[in-house]
Amino acid sequence: MLQTTATLTVMVDEMMRFREAGHSAPDAPPVIEVLNRLLRDVLPALLATHPTAAIEDAAAVLSDADAIMCRDLYFVSPDAVPAPRQRRPGTPRGRRRRT
């Protein structure tokens, strides 16, 4: 799953850089639409080596994994984290008392 995500991330990044460099036509569709079309063009080749049921099962597993990640993973904005306390260089750290 991570390998596939990395591949898609690189593809989208390259497509965005191409567009931002001014190489895309002004009326070009959004990158996500182009990627969707490209994947729909090439992924049917999987049917040559995998049964339809296996592809459907893999898609269901990925969909379930996505749902779990969206439900159970939380992101914290760096702005929400307090800045670390600053110590002057050479100042020893405080020790905890043992009780």
Sequence and secondary structure as in RCSB ss.txt:
>XXXX:A:sequence
MLQTTATLTVMVDEMMRFREAGHSAPDAPPVIEVLNRLLRDVLPALLATHPTAAIEDAAAVLSDADAIMCRDLYF
VSPDAVPAPRQRRPGTPRGRRRRT
>XXXX:A:secstr
 HHHHHHHHHHHHHHHHHHHTT S TT   HHHHHHHHHHHHGGGGGGTS HHHHHHHHHHHHHHHHHHHHH   
  GGGS       TT         
